[in-house]
Amino acid sequence: GWERGDDLIPKYAENSATLGERVEVLLPGGDVSKGFATKIGSLGELVLDSDESIFSGDVIHLYT
């Protein structure tokens, strides 16, 4: 586990329902980011196809 320093990002990415999906992220402060969720960064952040890193926010999957 993470307590031992294990890299859990590959396992998390493998089980993520968000990666590869088009998303809208409601950011703290009211801003909104949109794009495709492409990967989980080395700090656990969600990375969009625009190379924007999302560290905190509410993620909504867009199906249209």
Order of alpha helices (4+ residues) and beta strands (2+ residues): alpha-beta-beta-beta-beta-beta
